[in-house]
Amino acid sequence: MGKTLIIGASGQIGKMTTQLLLNDQQHVIALVRDKNKLSDLSSSYLDIIEQDLESDFSQAFDGCEQVIFAAGSGGSTGDDKTLLIDLWAATKAVNYAKQYGIKRLIMVSSIGADNPDAIQSDLKPYLVAKHMADEHLINSGLNYTIVRPGSLTDEDASLKITTQQPSERNEAKISRENVANALLQIANHSTNENSIFELFDGDKPITSL
């Protein structure tokens, strides 16, 4: 397995995924704005690149085989950062991946990104940004996997998931640890090309992805 670039490696899901890949002795390039946020990670398989996603971060792709885009503007920022990170940085990541011949890009999107008009809430700008980033990836010609998690929780990983949306909206959730383990499974074992699926806590083993 070649190097995996994780964009947003200091975020909650990104950091969990980074640790899981390192535990699996995978070589990780962690792209972060502040390397101090990964000061508690130590591994001979880890290289950290400090770069702002609002600038040119293309050099991080050099020598990598696959990319996981797990960056996000966060819930405490405004629509400007949603536009610059969740849409524009994701779009640039797709373009850089093409430039460097990346074999696969795994995009962490969101439930509702398929049809932002279906949800009337304060989340709509975020869902529109995710939708447009996903569409850019789909039309890029790259081999892709787009993961659309439900509402995120801080529960411990059950390692059990479903890709079928629950009938009850309050059950359409998934722990961040389960998302990270799903990304590990996809990065290391999934052979499905050009796939899009929603992801929730469920009763199927993550190895079924």
Buried (B, 14 or more C-beta within 10 A) or exposed (E): EEBBBBBBBBBBBBBBBBBBBBEEEBBBBBBBBEBEBBEEBEBEBBBBBBBEBEEEBBEBBEEBBBBBBBBBBEEEEEBEBBBBBBBBBBBBBBBBBBEBEBEBBBBBBBBBBBEBEEEEEEBBBBBBBBBBBBEBBBEBEBBBBBBBBBEBBEEEBBBEBBBEBBEEEEBBBBBBBBBBBBBBBBBBEBEEEEBBBBBBBBEEEBEEB
